[in-house]
Amino acid sequence: MRLAFEEVETDDFEEDVINQALRLVKRLGADLTRKDFLIVNQLGESVFGMVRGSQILIAHRTLDMGARFVASTLYEEWLHKTENLTDCSRDLQNLLFEKLFAMVERLCRKEAA
């Protein structure tokens, strides 16, 4: 059974959460804008984001989790889309750790300067 994804209109508060999340993912090098994803009514049980074709879909309830959770969902889906990495894969795990420690290294160098 294929779910129908219905786009949801967001309010000002939710747009603020999205904008905060976009600022966070940009710091990690993700070139995402508001046009790169849709907020949809639902994606299924325990599914917060997915890529369908070339479009990133984010479940509306994800916005209730706050900017960091939205950012992590957007970032993961962006990686799926741009790096063609699957969920729960060693390749995805390795890339996430590489990004994490690259950011830590940048912060350490900045503190030392």
Protein Blocks (a to p, Z undefined) as FASTA:
>chain_A
ZZddddddddfklmmmmmmmmmmmmmnopacdfklpccdfbebehiabdcehjaccddfk
lmmnojklmmmmmmmmmmmmmnopaehifklmmmmmmmmmmmmmmmmmmmmZZ
